[in-house]
Amino acid sequence: MNNQITPADLRERQAWTLEQKIDHSVGVIEAFCTYCKEQGRTPFVSFCKTFSDNDY
């Protein structure tokens, strides 16, 4: 499996819509969780938002 991203791939992905980026991210997370479960491991995925003075 080739995990390298080429400059052309990067340019293509940068042009994706937000919906496409979200769909891709969800797919990658699901694939990671599936891989972990197949290896007998329990994945932990956490999402958080940090706040700064600029957010108010």
N, C-alpha and C positions, 0 to 999 in steps of 0.2 A: 504494500500500500504506500503510495507516494503522498506524504503529508506536506510537501513543499507547495507554496503558492507562488505563482509566477507574477511578474508585474502586469501582464495582460489579465490574469485572473483577478488581481486586486482592482484594476481599473473597472472591470466588469462588475465586480461586487460593490464598488463604490457608487455605481450608477443604479443599483437596486432601489426599489421603493422601500419605505419603512415596513410595509407588510411583508415584502420578500425577505428583508433582513430578519424580521421577527420569526417568520416561518423557518428560515435556515437555522436560526439560533435554537428554536424549539427542537428541530430535528437533530441537531448536534447533541443537545442535552439528553434527549431520549436515547440516542445511540450510546452515549457514555453510560447512562444508567443501565441499559441492557447489557453492555459489556461487563460492567461491574457485577451485576447479578449473575452472569454466566461464570464469572471467576469466583463466585461465592462471597462477594463483598457487598456491603450495603452502602450505596452512595449517599452522600449528604450534600444537598444543593441548597444554598441560602442566598437570598436576594435582599439587599438593604439599600436604603437611600440615606446618604449622609447630608446633613444640613449645614449650611454656612450662613454667614450674615448676608450674603448676596441673594439668598433664597427668599428673603422677606421684603 
